[in-house]
Amino acid sequence: AIYNLGWPVQVVITTNKERFLNERKCCVGIGEQLVSSVSDAIWPQQCTSADAFDEAVEIAWTSTWTAAYSAVACKGLVQRSRALLPG
């Protein structure tokens, strides 16, 4: 459907959300570090078919997930002085 609409897809992965705010257990994690990784936009017009678009989104999801969780494991984090939206 997104391919036919011509809308872009951007993958955003954020780690440790469940530790920061767990609605099921009604608890909040104080001092938890969240890491976000954001992919480039993927435009349907850049792909030759809907299947190619789906594959591009899957590749972006996998690489964005890997980047977010690798940053946590490797401590390759950029500390910010204030909260910022990704991008």
N, C-alpha and C positions, 0 to 999 in steps of 0.2 A: 504494500500500500504506500509506504513512504517513497519507494522508488518511483512509482507512478505519479505521485504528487510532486516529485522533484525537490523534496525537502532534504536538507543536509542532516547528517548524523554526527554527533560528537560524543565520544565516550569520556565519562568522568568516573574515576574510581577513587574512593576514599577509604582508607584503612581504619580499623579500630572503632567504627561507629557503634558497634554493639557493646563495646566497653565504655564508651563515652555516655551513651544513653540507652538503657535497656528498659523499654516500656513494659515488657512482660514481667520482669522482676521488680519494676518500679524503683530502679536505682540509677544513680548518676555517678560516673567515674570522674573523680577530681584528679587533675593533673595528667590525664590521658593525652597522648600525642596523636593527632590525626594527620595523615599524610594524604594529599590529593595528587593525582596525576591526570592530566587532560590531554586527549588526543587532538590532532588537527581535525578540522571538519572534513567529512567525506561526502562529496556531492554525487548524486546519481548520474549527473551528466558526465562525470569522469569515468564511468563504468560502461561497458559495452552491453550489459544485460542485468536483469534483476539478480540473477545468480552471482554474477561478478560483484555486484554491489553488496550482496549478503556476505560474500567471502571477504571483501575489503573491510566490512564492519567487524566480522569475526577476527580478522588479523589485528585490527586496531584495538579491539577489546582485549585480546590476549597480550599484546605488547604494552598497553596502558596498565593492565593489572600487574604485569611483571615489573614495570617501572615503579609502580606505587609500593609494592611489597619488597622489591629489591632495595629501595631507598630506606625502608624501615630496617631491613637486615644489615645493610652496609653503613647505616648512619649517614647516608648521603643526603642529608636534609638541609633545606634552606630555612633558617629561622627568620621569622618576620617580627617586627616590632609591634605590629597590630594585625588584626584580622583582615584578610583580603579575599575576595572572590577569586576562584581560579581563572587564569587567562589574563 
